[in-house]
Amino acid sequence: MSGPSSKKSVSSLKWILGYLMREKKIFLPSLAALFLTAILSLGFPYFLKELIGNPADALRREIDPALVLERSNRIVLMLVGVLALQATVAFFRVQGFILSGESALNRLRRDLFDHLIRLPMSFFQEQRSGALSNRVSADLGVVRDTLLNTVPQAVRQSVILVGGLAFIFISSWKLSLIMLGSVPVVVLAVAFFGRKVRGYSRDAQDALAEAGTVIEETVQGAADVKAFTNEPFEGGRYSRALDTFLGVTRRGAKNRAAFLSFVIFALFGTISFVVWHGARMLATGEISWTNFAAFILFSIFVGASLGSFPEIVSQLQQTAGATDRLRALLDTPPERSDGDVDARLGGAIAFENLSFRYPSRPDVRVLENIDFAIAPGSRVALVGPSGAGKSTTFSLILGFNEPECGRVLFDGRPASSFALRCLRSQIAIVPQEVLLFGGSIRENIEYGHPGASMEEIERAAREANAHDFINALPDGYETLVGPRGTKLSGGQRQRIAIARAILADPRILLLDEATSALDADSERLVNEALERLMRGRTSLVIAHRLSTVRHAERILVFKNGRIVESGSHDELIVENGTYRLLVDTQLV
């Protein structure tokens, strides 16, 4: 019943130790120091036993008091020396464990993030906003406690336990066997309760991550929350998430409390019974006073060591739940990385008999039998009602998703023959809903070409009609845009996104109604910049406004996941079809 759980705990601990061993230059000396301090800690009961001596000798006055004082002074000095050595070694041991633990944790964080950003878009499309980051943060918090506290504590208590047992066996093997008779009972209790604690811990982490998700979504959508006066609703949503977390925690607390209570009763009950039996042995002369005193002192250390193991095991069970999720994330296959990495695109794009469904909606075919070819340098508009498949077409060009059947071609070659990084580095997109990162305006424009000079950034901003409003801000290009760009207007965000695309200097442009958020004057200036930018480049524009469509060399009309019409504005306007209907309603 407890076998799989125990194996997972051991596997999780082995996985964590693997990261610690990558810091072995610090970790192994710290581990050796830990063994040394644990062994030295056993000197305390040993020297106390020597100090106590045998009262019967003093009663019989067989020992000279002066010799006793001299011996006591010598023992105390030795004890102080051992304690001083232990404290000195402990200083370096604690420092080393913290350094190696934090370094190992940073490696784990880096591995997780590097893997996370290489996962396919289909993975992120199935994740709820904020849930993934909150869950990873919570799990890493548990792993951190294990690396910095639980692992050193487990090693230390194991050394004390083994050393203490060795000393009590030397003192009295009979009493030792009586004490050890309780160990199987405690071990079975650990296995039984530990499995339950691990399950509750995993559920508690999930519930806490859910609560964190509510906070993140509410903060991101603060404007909508306030506009709809939904503060009480969000408060209730957060309270329900916290109530779920508290309920799981309460159930887990009952099991942990029952476990600890049982261990305390079994452990100290056993010690009491052993001491009672030892007193009877002392009375009958089966054990000497010195050995009996040593047995009691070392038993206290052994008992304290055993008493710490329930918490250690409980933490390891929590860690097993946390590492299961982290390892599952690391085991998720990343995007493909094979293919040509140095190809220079000419700009030709083609879809061949392509169909597509989102994995989360396998019953809905978003695109069906799509066929078109775009020559290098062409300007093509994609029009159609919402949900017709235009944005999905962009997603397939960027390699965010793979077609169910059919192919995407670049310059006559299948998209799969190019490395995704190679393709995306030569494609720029300006979405309708612009996301800016919470840094400065300069950093957000530079995102199109990391390492660009300030002169290049300013030139791109001028071409996007953004330079003037940026210079008018108190901090100019170093102005912080706020979370998701909330300190800037929609039009300002759009112009920064256009500047970012200009700086990228792509072969292929994907524009999702890039001028929709601008006023008339800014739209005119940006359109002039886009005209210069699109010259000589393949440009696909998702259009919702007639003014944008008129300038396209070719128009693809989408409806219900199919291309129902294709041609220029003049060719399509004379037909009494979908395009004519869209024009009559101004494509909105």
N, C-alpha and C positions, 0 to 999 in steps of 0.2 A: 504493500500500500504506500509506503513512504520511499520506496526505492527510486522511482523516477524523479521525485522531488529532490532527494539527496544528491542524485547524479547531476541534476541541473545546478544545484548549489555549488558542488565541487567544480563543475564545468565553468560556472560564472566566476568563481574565485580564481581558477586557472587562467581565464581570459584576462582578468584584472592584473594578476601577477605577471602576465606576459607584457603588459605595458610597463609595469614597474621594472622588469628586467631590462627594458630598453634604456633605463637609467641606472644600470648596474654599477657604474663607477661610484655613484653616491649611495645607491640602495644597499648593495652588499656590505660595504663597511658599516652602514647604519644598522643593518640586520645583525652583523657580528657584535656591534656595540650593544644591541638590544639583548642578545643572548648573554653577554657579559653582565649587564646590569641586572638581568633576571636571576642569574646565578648568584651575584653578589647580594641580592636582596634576601637570599636564603641564609646568608651569614647572620642576619639579625636574630632569628630565633636560635640559631646555633650558639651565638655568644651569650644570649640571655640564659640559655640552659647552663652554660658554663658559669655564669655569674651566680645563678641560683645555687648551684652545687647540691650537696646532699645535707639537709638539715640534721639528719641523724648523726653525722660526723661531728657537727658543732655541739650537739647535745652531749655526745660522749667525750667532748673536749679532746678529740684525738688530733686536732689541727691547731697549730700555733696561730693566734689571732693576727700577729704581725705578718705571717706568711699569707694568711687569707687576704689581708688588705693589699699586700704586694701583688698577689695573684689577681685580685679584683681590678687594681689599677692597670695592670698589664692587659687584661681582657678588655677594659673600657677603651684604652688607647687603641687597641687593635680594632675594636668595633668602630670607633670614630674614624680611623684610617680607612676602613672598608667603606663607611658611609661617604667619606670625602671622595674616594675613588669612584664610587657609584654615582655621586652627584656630578662629577666632572665628565665621566663617560656619558651620562644621561643628557648633558647639555649638547654634546655633539650628536648623540643619537636622535634627539628630538628635532634638532635643526636639520639633520640629514634626511629624516623621514618626511619632514614638511617639504623640503626642496625636491626630493625625488618624487613624492606624491603629487605635488603641484605640477611638476614637469611632466609626469606621466599623464596627468589629467589634461594638460594642455595639448599633448600629443593626441589624446583621445578626442578632445574638442576639435582639433584641426582635422583629424581623419573624418570625423562625422560631418563637419561642414564641407570639406572637399568632396566627400561622397554625395552629400545632400544636393549641392549645386550641380552635380552631374547626373542627377536622376532625370528621367524623361518627364515632359510636361504632363503626360497622362497621370503620373503619380501626384503632382500638385493639384491637378484638376479634381482629384478625388478627396483632397484634404480640405477640412474646414479651416477658414482663416484663423490663424493664431493657435489652433489646436496643436499643430506639430511642434512649433517652437516652444510652447509651454510644456508639452510633455517631455521633450528632450531636455529642457532646463531642469525640470523636476527630477528626471532620472539621473542626470549628471550630478545633481545635488546629493542624491543617495550614494552614487559611486564615490563622490568626493569624501563623504563621511567614512566610507569603507577604506579608502586609500589612506587617509590621514589618521583615522582613529581605530577602526575595527581590526585591520590587518596587524598593526603593531600590538594592539591589545591582545589579540588572539595568540600571537607568537609569545608574548611575554607571559601570559597566563599559562600557556602550554608548558613552557620551561619551568615555571614555578610549580606547576602541578606534578610534572615528572620528577623534578628534584625533590619536592616535598614528600612524594610517595616513596622515593628511595630512602630518605632519612627515617620515615616512620617504619618502613620495613626493617631497617637496621635496629630501631628502638624496640619493636615488638612485632614479629610477623603474625602472631595470633590476632592482636588487635587490628592490624592492617587488613587482614582478610575479612574481619567482621565489617570494617568500614567500607571496603570495596564491594561488599555484597549489595550495597545500595546503588552502585553505579549503573548496572543494567536497567534498573527501574527508571533512573533519571534519563538515561539515553533513550529509552522507549518514549518517555514523556516528551523529550526534545523532538523526536521524529514525528510524533503525533501532533503536538501543538505547533511545531515549526511549519508544517505544511499549511495549516490553517492561517497562521500569521502571514505567510507569504502570499496567500490568496487575497487576504484583506488588504495587505500592503499594496498589491498591484491595483486593486479596485480603488483604493484611496488615492493613489497617484493619478489614476485616470480621472477621478472626480475632481481632484484639485486642478488638473490641467484644464478640465471643462470650465471651472470657475475662472481661471486665468484667461481662457478664450473669450468669455463674456466681457471681461474688462477690455481686452484688446479690441474686440469688435465694436464695443460701445464708444471707446475713445476714437477709433478711426471714423466712426459714423456719428460723431458728436453733433454735427450740424443737423443731420436728419433726426436724431433723437430729440433735439430741442425744437426743431421745426414742427414735429408732430406731438410735442409735449409728452413724450414717452419716457420721461425720467422714472415715474413710478413703475412702468412696465419693465424697464431694464433693471431697476432695483429688485423687483420681484424675481426676475430671471436669475440674477446673481445670488439672491437669497436661496432660491431653490437649489442652485448648484452647490452652495455652501452647506445646505441641509443634507444633501446627498453625501457630501464628503464627511460631514460630522456623523451621519448615520453609519457609514462604513467604518469610520474610525472608532465609533463607540462599540460596534460589534467586535472589531479587532482588539480593542482594549480589554474586553471581557476575557477573550482567549489568552491574551498576554498576562493579564492579572491572575487568571486561574493557573497558568503555567508557572509564574513566579511564586505564587503562594504554595503550590505543590512542591516546587524545588526547595523553597525555604524550609517547609515542614519536614520533607524527607531528609534534606541535608543536615540540618541542625538537630533533628530528632535522632539521626544516626550518630552524630558526634556525641550527643548527650548519652546515648545508650553505650557507646564505646567507652566514654569517660567513666560511666558507672561500672562497667565491666572491668576497666583498668584499675579502678579503686579497689575492687574485690581481689584482683590479682596482686595488687600492692600489699593488701592486708595479709594475704597468704604467702607472700614472699616469692611469687612467680615472676615479678618484675621489680627492678630497683627503682628507687625514687628518681634518680637522674634520668634513666631511660623513660620513666613515666612522664616526667616534666618535658623531656624532649618530644615525646609523642604528642602531648597536648599542644605544645607550641607549634610544632610543624603541622598538626592537624588543623589548627586555626588558619594557617596559611593555605593549606590544601582546600579547606572549606571555603575560604574567601575566593580562591581561584575557581573552584567549581561553581560558586555562586555567581561569578561573572559570566560564565558560559551561556546561560539562557539569553542574556542581552546580546552577546556576541552572535549566537546562532540566529536570534531574531533579526539582527541587522544583516546578517548574511542572507537570510531568507528574503528580506526586502531588496537587497542588492540583486539577488537572483531574478526577481521580478523586473527590476529596472534594466538589468543587462539583457534580459530576454528581448525587450523592446529595442534597445540600442543595437543589439546584434542583428535583429530582424531588419532594422533600417540599413545597417551596413551590408546585409546580404541581399538587399533589393538591387536587381541588376541596373546599372547605370545606362545612360544613353550610349549608343554605339560610338566608337572612337576610330574605327577603321576607315580606310579610303584615302584618296589623294588629299594631301594637306597643303600642297603648293600650287594648285591649279589657279589660273587667273580666268575668271568668268568673262565670257563675251557678252552675256546678257540675254541669251535666248532661253525661253521657258516654254515647256509644253506639258500638258496633262493628257495621258493616253488612257481612255476608257476607265477612268478612275471612279471608284466608289468608296465611301467612308461612313463608318459609324463610330460614335464615341463609346469606349469600353463601358462607361457607366450607364449608357443608354443603348444596349445592343439591339433593342427592338425598333429603333428609329434610324433610318438611313438618311444621313444628313446630306450627302452628295451621292448622285447616281449617274454613272456613265458619262462623266465629264470629259470632254475632248476639246482642246484648243491649243493653238501654237502662237507664241508671241515672238516676233523678230527682235533682235538686239536694237535698243534705242527706241523702241515703240512706246507709245503712251496709250494705255488701255484703261477704260473705266469699267468698274463692276457695279451694276445697279440691280435693284430688286427689293422686294419688301423685306422687313426684318425676319430673320430666321431662314432666309432662302439659301444660305451657305457661303456668303461672301467672306466673312471673317474666317470661316473654316478653311477656305481656299488659301488665305494668307498663312494660316497655321501650318498647312501642309507644305507650302513653299519654304517656310522657315524650318521645317523638319521637326516641329513640335509634336506632330502625330504622324503615324505611318498609315498609308491607304490600306483599306481592306482588300482591294484588288486594283489592278491598273498601276500606272507608274507616273512619277514626276520626273521630268527630264530638264537638265540644264545643258545648253549647247549640244543637245542630242545625246547626252550621256545620262544614265539613270542617276538619280540623286544619291542612291546608295553607294555609288562609286566615289563620291566625294566625302571627305571628313566633314562632319557637321560644323566644326569650327571654321573650316575653310569656306563653306557656304555662307554661314552667318556673318563672317567678317566682311563679306562683300555685299551684304543686304542691310539696308537701313529701314526702319519702320517708324512712322509717326502715328501713334494711335489716337483715336478720338478722345479717350479718357487718358490723359497724360499722368504718369506716375513719376514724381521727382523724388530723389533720395533726400534724406534730411540733412544734407550738407549745405555748402554754399552754391551760389549760382554758377561760379566758375567750375566747381567740381562736377556739377550736373551737366554742363555743356561739354566739359572735358571727357565725360563718360563715353562720348562717341569716338574718341581717339585718345586713350590714356597716354599721357606724356606730351601732349600738344603744347606748344608755346603759348604764352599770353597773347601774342600778336595773332596767332591763328585762331584762338578762341574769340577774340574781339572781332576779327574779320567775319567769322561765322555768325556772330551775334548781329553784326551790321546787315549781313545778307538776309537774316531772318527778321529784320526790323525790331530787334530786341535791345540793341546797344543804347539807344537813347533812354528808354525807361530804366535800364540797369544803372546807367550813370547817374540818373536822378535819385537813386536810392542812397541813403546815408553811407552805407558801406560798399556801394558799387558792386563789383563782381564777387566780393567776399560776403555779401548779404546772405544770411541763412534763410533757406526757403521754408523751414519748419517741417514737421512730419508730413510726408506725402505732398509737400509743396503747398500746405494750407495757408501760408502767409502771402501767397501770390494769387492774383486773379486767374480765372480760367484762361483768358486770352494771353496773359503773361506766361503761364505754364506752357501753353501751346507753342508760343514763339521760342521758348527755351528748348523745347523738344525738337523744333524744326532746326534750330542752330546746332543741336547735337547731331542731327542727321546730316546736316551740311558738313560738319567737321569730319564725319565718318568717311566722306567721299566714296560712296558705294557704287557698285555697278548696277544694282537693282534697288529701286525705291518702292516701298509699300506705304501708301498714304491713305489713312482711314479718315477721310474728310478733314484734312489737316488745317483747313481755314475756318472750320465751323464755329470756333469760339471767339473769332475776331470781329471787331467792329468794321464798318465799311472801309474806312481809310486804311486801317492796318491790314485788312484783307487784300486790298489792292497792292500794297507794298510787298506783302508776303507772297502773293501770287507772282509778282515780278521776280522775286528771289527764287521761287520754285520753278518758274519758267527757265531761268538760267541754270538751276540745279538739274532739272530733268533733261536738259539738252544733251544728247549723246548717251543717255542712260535709259535702261528699260524701267518704265514707271507704271505701276498698277495702282489705281485710285479707286477706293470704295467711295462712291459718290451718292449724296443725298440731295444735292442742289443742282439745278439745271445749268447754272453758270459754269460749274466744274465740268459737267458732261460735254458741253458744246466743244471744248478744246481737245477732247480725246480723239485720237486717230481711229480708235475702234472701241465699241461698247459691247460688253457681254452682259446679257440680261438673264439674271437668275430667278428661278421660281420653283419652289418646292424641291430644292436640291438638284435641279437640272438647269442647263443653259437652254433657254427656249428661243432666244434671238441673238444675233450677232451681226454687227455692222457699224457704220458711222451714224452720227446723229441724223444727217440728211437722208440716209437710206432707211433708217428705222422709223422716222417720224411720219413717213408716207404710208406705213403699214398700220392697219387698225389692230395692233397687238398690245402686248403687255407694256412695251416701252412707250407707246403713244398714251396709254392710260397713266403711266407714271409721270410723263411730261405734263399731261393735263392737270395733274395734282401736284405739280412742281417737285416730283420725286420724293415727297415726304409722306 
